[in-house]
Amino acid sequence: MIRRRQEIYRRLRLGTRLALGMGVLSLAVFAVVGASLSMYMREYLERQLSDQMALVQTSQAKEVLDFGGVQDKPYWGWYTASYTVSGHAPVLRKPADVPSDTSELRATAEVVRTSAKDPVLRTARIDGEAYRLRACEVEDGVVLVTAAPMDDIENTMDRLVMVQVVAFALALLGLVIFGRAVLRRGLRPLSDMAHTARGITSHDFTDSARLPVRADRADGGPEVEELRTAFNTMLEHIDDSLAVRTEAEQRLRRFVADASHELRTPLMSVRGYADLFQYAAANEPGERDRHLARLRAEAARMGVLLDDLLLLARLDAAQVEAPLRPESADLVELAGQAADAFRAGHPDHPLTVTATRKELRLRLDPLRIRQVLDNLLTNAAVHTPAGTAVSVEVTVDDSDSDGDRDSDGEAVVRVADAGPGIPSADRDRVFDRFYRVDKARSRDRGGSGLGLAVALSLARAHGGTLDVTSDPGSTVFTLRIPLDRTEGRTDRQLKS
């Protein structure tokens, strides 16, 4: 039975629980107030009756002294008797108006004789009815006892208790009903939040990360407002987290799709050349070397693609052992080495190198910065016609320099070409992975579309930036690397 009631209570709504709890508390308060009021009223009525009996006994005492006993009955239902208490037991004196059972009157007179109290007040039952008894000593050895019925007091108390029960019951009922309504209104913002939470659970997060609902009701008090603010802040945090997750998932899908597409072509080429090699080895051994060379070229191309993918994955993961090995290196010398390699590989593109300083030493990974420069120069050669001029400029954007040490600013490398430029529709996506401006360009010439993405990631890994500006006849890629404030800059700072 107790468990069943507990289960029923658990299924009740919070407003109903609060209303019931308030009702129980109110019932306890009403009980205390009612009991206190009843006790006070009974004491007051008994005191009034005692005062009335004292006045009656004042006149009756004269009758006892004059006539030896009480002559007249003061009120209907009252009893009066006088007792001689000089002996061992009280003796009733005549005349007297006593009930059939005088034991209570005699006992009251005995109390006066034995305890010397004057007057004595007590309540007793005579012939089955409640009476208030008062005894006082009239003279030495004579005690006057008066008994007054308490019917009026009992009736008054019964009516008072009935009125209290009815009034408190109505008050309790109204309190529960109206309190439930007030609590329901006050708890409505919590219901709205629950509705919002249900809306969130039914929302499809597959393609969208934005939660379509918020708790916007502006009532309920400061506590509910704090809860609402915390709830909405939590939703904003969830929004941001879901947006990041959705973007990462979409980027991962594109990455996997593009990587699969890029790897499929060289794999098909390898398979085709392997078949040709098998045929050539069996029928025309003279062509074996040519097919082996093509197989090696496709394998090398896949190796470069996989290396770039692995490098991008490591940079994205921000691993503790990032693929950077910083050391003190001369950026001007690195630019010169990249220029020499470019001239050897692309003799049909004239290249000029300028530097505002003979030496610009920074703490960086020389192999990775060289990779960035090679990618930028290769991009200029691939996407411009033969004979297009290419230039490399190394400068310092320094806001405060004393001539020997750079305290602030950036090292800037600009790789420019005088080619046709990048269309405005493609300018914002040139750093996207596997993105090609010229979709029709062959893979042998156009690359995999990872060069600029790798360059941007490596620039950011060094704490720098890489951006592009392009107009017809001029395209400039600008690499910026922060200058060291001190020579003791840690590798951890560089990686962060």
N, C-alpha and C positions, 0 to 999 in steps of 0.2 A: 504493500500500500504506500509506504514512504517512497520507494523507488518510483512508483507510478506518478506520485505527486511531483517528485523531482523532475521527471521527464516532462510532465506537463508544464512545469515552471520554466524549464529550459527552452521550450518551444514558444514561450510568450515573447512578444516584442519588447524592446527596451522601454518604450513609453509605458506599456502596460505594467511592466515590472516596477518602474519608478512610481506609477500611480498606486499600485498595490502597496508598495513599501511606504509611500506617503500616507496611505489609508491606515496601515497598521500603526505607524507612528502617531497619527492623529487619534486613533482609537485609544492608544495608551495615554496620550495627553488628556483626552476626554475622561477616561476612567479616573485618572488622578484628580482632575478638576472636580468631577462629579462627587467622588468620595470625600474630598476636602469640603466641598460646599454642603454636602449632607451632614457631615460631622459638625460643621459650624452651626448649621441650622438646628440640629437636634440639641446641641448644647445651649443655643440661644433660647429655644422654646422651653427646655427644662429649667433654665435659669429664671425665665419669666414665671413659670409655674411655681418655682420655689419662692420667689418674691411674693407672689400672690398668697401662698400658704403662710408665709411669715406675717402678712397683714391680718389674715384670718385668725391665726393663733394669738395675736396681740389682744383681740377682743375676747377670744375664748378663754384666755388665761384669767381674766376678771371673773368670768362665770365659775371657773373652777375654784377660785379663791372665795367667792361669795356663796356658792351653792354646793361646793364639793364635787361638782362634775359639770359636764357640758349639757346645756339645756336645749339648744337649737342646732339643727343641722344647717351648715352654711350654704352648701350647694348640693344639687341633686347628684347622687352618686358618690359624694364624699363621705368619709368615715372619720369620726373623732372620738377619742377615748383618753381618759386620764388614768394613770397608774401610780400606785404607792410602791416605791422602790426601796423602802427602808429595811425590808426583810431580805431573806435569801432569794426570793423570786418576786417579780413585779406582780401586784395585785390590782385587778381592774376595779375602778371606782364607779359608783352609780351616781346619777344617770350617765349613760354612754350610748353612742350610736356606732355599733360595731358590726362587722360581717359575721357570718357563721363560723368562719375560720379566722381566729384572732391571733394565730401563731406569729405572723409577720409583725403585727403591731406590738405584741409582747416582746418579740426579739429586738425590735427597735428600741423599746423602753429599756431593755436589758443592756443594750450598748451604751446608753446614756449613764446607767448606773455603774457599769464596770469600767468604762473608759473615761468617764468624766468629760466627755465631749458635749458641747452645747453650742449650736444645735447639731443634730445628726440627720443627714440626708442620705437616702438610699432608694433604690428601685427594686420592687419585688412584685410577684404575681399573687393576687388574692382572688380566690374563686375563678382561677383561669384567666384573669384579666391583669394587665399591667397597671401598676399603681406607683405613684411617687409618694414616699413617706418622709415626714419631717417630725422630729421629736425634740422638744425643748423642756428644760426644767423650769417649772412654774415657781416652786419654792422647795425648800429642802425636803427631799423624800417624795416629791410629787412631780411626775413627768407627764406632759401633754403630748399625745401622738395624733397626727392628722394624716389621712391617706387620701390622695386626690387621683382620680382616674387619668390615664394617659392616652385615652382613645383619640382625643383631638390631635395630640402630638403624632401618634402613629398614623392617623389618617392624613395629616399634613405631610409627613415624611413620605408616605406611599405616593401621594400625588406629586410631590417634588421629584421623587425617583422616576415616576412615570414620565413627567414632563422632560426630565433630563434625558431619559432613554430615547424618547421620540425626537427631541431636539438634536441630540448628538447623532442619532441615526440619520436624520435628514441632512445634517451638516456633513456627516461622513460620506453619505451618498453623493451629495452635491460636490464635495471636495474631490472625490474620485472621478466623477464624470467631467467636471470642468477642469480639474487638474490634468486629466488625460488629454483633454482638448488642448490645453496650454502646452503640455509636454510634447504633444504631437506637432504642434506648430513650431515649438522650439527645436525639436529634433528633425524638422523637415530638411535643413541643410545636410544632415547626416544621411538621410534617405536619398537626397540628390547625389551625394558622393557615392553611395552604394549603386545608384543607377548609373553613374558615370563609370564606376568600376565594371559593372556588367557590360556596358557599352564597349569598354576596352577589351574585355575577354571575347566579345563577338566580332571584334575588328580583325580584318585580314591584313597581316603584316608581310605578305609575300612580296608585293611589289611597292608598297608604300610604307614609309616609316613614320608618317605624321599621325598622331592621335587626334581624332576628329572631335573630341569632347573635352570639356573642362567643367569644374564646379564653380559657377559664377554667382550663385545666390548670395546677396549681401545682407544677410540677417543671421540671427542666432547668438549674438553676443561675442565678447572678446575671445572666449575659449574656442568657440566654433570657428571664428575668423582665423585664429592661429592654426587650427587644424586644416581649414580650407587652404590657407597660404602654404602650409607644408605639403598638402596633397597636390596642389597645382605645381609647386616647385618639384615635387617628385615626378609629376607627369612631364615637366619640361626636361628633367634629367633623362627620363626614359625616352623622350622624343630625340634628344641629342644622341643617346646611345644607339637607338634604333636607326637613326639617320646614318651614323658612322658604320653600323653593321650592314645596313642595306647598301651603302656606297661601296663598302669593302666586298660584299658579295657580288655586286654588279661588276666591280672592277675585276674580281677573280674570274667571273664567267667570261668576260671579254678577254682577259689574259689567257685563260685556258683555251678558248676558241682560237685566238690569234696564234698562240704558240703551236697548237695542233696544226693549224693551217700552214704556218711557216715551216714546221718540221716535216709535213707531209711531202712537200715538193722535193727537198733534197733526198728524202728517203726513197721516193719514187725514182729519182735520178740514179741513186746508188743501185737500186734493184735493176733498173734498165741497163746501166753500164755493166753490172755484174753478169746479166744475161748475155750482153754483147761480148764481154770478156770471155765467157765460157765458149761462145760460138767462135770468137777469133782465135782462142787458144787451140780449138779443135780443128779449124779450117784454115785460118790465116794467122799464123803465129807472128807475122810481122807487125800486126796492129795491136799486139798485147800491151806494149809499153804505152801507147797512146790511151788505151782504155784504162790502164792502171793510173795514169796521171789524172784522168778525169775523176776516177773513184777517189783518189787522194784529195783532189780539190773539193769535191762535194763533202767528204768527211771533214776536211778542215773548216768548210763553211758551217757545217752543223756544229763543230766544236766551238767556233766563235759565237754562234747563236746561243748555245747552251751556257757558255761562260758568261755572256751578257745577262741571260736569264738568272743564273745563279747569283751574279753580282747584284742585280736589282732585288732579288728575293732577300739577300742578306741586308741590304740597305733598308728595305721596307720593314724587315723584322727588328731592326735596331738591336742586333745581337750585342752581347757584352764584348765579344771579340769581333768588332766591326772590321770590315776589309780595308782598313787604313793602317799604314805604318808611317806615322809622322816623323819627320826629321828636318833638320835645317837644310834648305835647298834654295838655289838661286832661280827665281822665276824667269829672269831674262835669259839665263842659260837654257832652261827648259823650253822656252819659246823658240830659241835658236835651233835646238835639236829637232823640235817638231817641224820647223821650217825646212831644215836640211832633208828630213825624211819626206816631206811633201814634194820638194823639188825633184827628188830622185824618183818618186812614184808618179808624179804628174808634171812632166816637163812641158806640157802644152799650156800650163797656167802660170803666167809670170807672178812671182811672189815677192813682196817687199816686207821687211821687218824693221820697225823703229822702236826705240825705247828711250824714255826720258832719263834713265839712269843706266850706268854700266852694270850695276849689280843691285839686285833687290832680293834679299834673303828673307825667307818666311819659313815658318814651321808648318810643313805640309807633307803629304805623301807624294813624292815626285813621280812615281809610276802612275798613280791615278790622275794627277794633274796633267801629266803627259798624255794620258789616254783621253782626257777631256779635250786638250788642244788638237790631238790627232783626229778625234771625231768631228770637231768643228771644221777643221781644214778639209777633211775628206768630204764632209757635207757640202762645202763650197765648191769642191771640184766636181762632185757627182751631179749637182743640180744647176751647173752653169755650162755653157758651151765652151769648146776649146778656144784658147786665147783670152779668156776673161781674166782680168787682173784680180788678184787676191792680196790682201794686206793683213799684217799682224802688228798691233800697236800695244806696247806695255807702258802703262803710266801709273801714277799714284794720285789718288784723290785724297789729299791729306789736308785736314782743317788746321793742324797745329804741328809744325815740323821745325826742328832745330838744326837740320842739315845732316845730322849723323843718325839720329834715331827717330822713328815715327811713333808718336804717342797715340795718335788717333788716325782714322781714315781707312782707306781700302786700296788694295792693289787691284788694278783694272787691266784686263786683257781684252782687246777688241779685235775680232776676226771679221773682216769685211770683204765683200766681193761686189763687183760691178755687174752682176748678172741681172736677169729679168725681174727678180724680186719674188716675194711670196704673196699669193693672192690674199686679200683681206679675210676671206671666208675660212682660210686655212691657217691664218697667222696664230690664232689662239690654241691650235691643236698640234703644232709642230713638235711639241715635247711629249705628246701622248705616245704610248708604246704601240709599236707596229703601225703607226700612222705614216702614210706617204702622201705627199702633196700631189705627185704625179702617179695616179693609180695604174697607168699603162706602162710605167717604166719597168724594164725587166729586172728580175731579182739579182742577176749577176751584176748589174750596174747600180741598181737602186738600193741595195742592201736590204736588211730585214726591218728597218723602221725602228730600231732600238738605240741607234747611236746618240741622238739628242736626248732621249730619255735617260740613258746612262750618264751622259754629261751633266744633265740637270741634277740627278740624284747624287753624283759625286761632288758637285759644287755645294749642294746643301749639306752634305756630310762634312765638308770643311767649314761650315758656318757661313758660306757665301751664297751668291745668287747667280743666276744665268737667265738673261732675257734677250729678246730679239726686237729689232726695229727694221722695217722693210718698206721700201718704195721702189718703183720701177727704176732700175739702174743702180740700186744700192741696198744691200742687205747686211746688217751688222749684228753679230752676236757678241754680247758683252758679259764677260765673266768678272765677278767681283769677289775678292777674298779679303776678309778683315785683316788689317795689320796687327801684329802682336804689340801689346802695350809693354810687355816684359819678355825677356828671353826665356824665362822659366815657365811659360805657359804650359800647362799639363796636357797630356794626351787626352785625359778625360774631358777637359773643357773643349778640346777640338772635336771630339766625337759627339758631344752633346749638341 
